[in-house]
Amino acid sequence: MAAPQPEEGFDQAEFEDDDLGEVQIETSSGRKRLFSKELRCMMYGFGDDQNPYTESVDLLEDLVVEFITEMTHRAMEIGRTGRVQVEDIVFLVRKNSRKYARVKDLLTMNEELKRARKAFDEIKYVGAEAKIK
């Protein structure tokens, strides 16, 4: 859905909000917009205007929330009923090679971050213990 074009002589820069701070806007259904800031940044990163139309962001957020909701419901039906586990999500995306590769990359990165935090905490703990002695 395209927003109306500005009239001639209209300076859009005067009305653009440089601060992309999170503003929770309630929709007509009463649901709060949770991903607006992130989606605006992603849209800009993929070539949209720095301040995309609110309608575009809202539409994209509706799609994202619908996808997450559907995937969560499907994941709750397989495996242990009523619970979502990582393996359930991997199972659901296994036939989509791009999603599967992305999930695997994110899981690998998560494990690497856990190991790095653990190593950092151990070094910090050993350093603090040495100061005590």
SULFEN-V596293 format. One record per backbone hydrogen bond with DSSP energy under -0.5 kcal/mol. NH is the residue of the N-H (numbers start at 1). CO is the residue of the C=O. If there is no record, write none. Layout:
BEGIN
nh:NH co:CO
nh:NH co:CO
END
This chain:
BEGIN
nh:10 co:7
nh:12 co:10
nh:14 co:11
nh:15 co:12
nh:16 co:12
nh:18 co:16
nh:20 co:18
nh:24 co:22
nh:25 co:23
nh:27 co:31
nh:30 co:27
nh:33 co:25
nh:34 co:32
nh:39 co:35
nh:40 co:36
nh:41 co:37
nh:42 co:38
nh:43 co:39
nh:44 co:40
nh:45 co:41
nh:46 co:42
nh:47 co:44
nh:48 co:43
nh:52 co:49
nh:57 co:53
nh:58 co:54
nh:59 co:55
nh:60 co:56
nh:61 co:57
nh:62 co:58
nh:63 co:59
nh:64 co:60
nh:65 co:61
nh:66 co:62
nh:67 co:63
nh:68 co:64
nh:69 co:65
nh:70 co:66
nh:71 co:67
nh:72 co:68
nh:73 co:69
nh:74 co:70
nh:75 co:71
nh:76 co:72
nh:77 co:73
nh:78 co:74
nh:81 co:79
nh:82 co:76
nh:83 co:80
nh:85 co:83
nh:88 co:85
nh:89 co:85
nh:90 co:86
nh:91 co:87
nh:92 co:88
nh:93 co:89
nh:94 co:90
nh:94 co:91
nh:96 co:93
nh:97 co:95
nh:100 co:96
nh:101 co:97
nh:102 co:98
nh:103 co:99
nh:104 co:100
nh:105 co:101
nh:106 co:102
nh:107 co:103
nh:108 co:104
nh:109 co:105
nh:110 co:106
nh:111 co:107
nh:112 co:108
nh:113 co:109
nh:114 co:110
nh:115 co:111
nh:116 co:112
nh:117 co:113
nh:118 co:114
nh:119 co:115
nh:120 co:116
nh:121 co:117
nh:122 co:118
nh:123 co:119
nh:124 co:120
nh:125 co:121
nh:126 co:122
nh:127 co:123
nh:128 co:124
nh:129 co:125
nh:130 co:126
nh:131 co:127
nh:132 co:128
nh:133 co:129
END
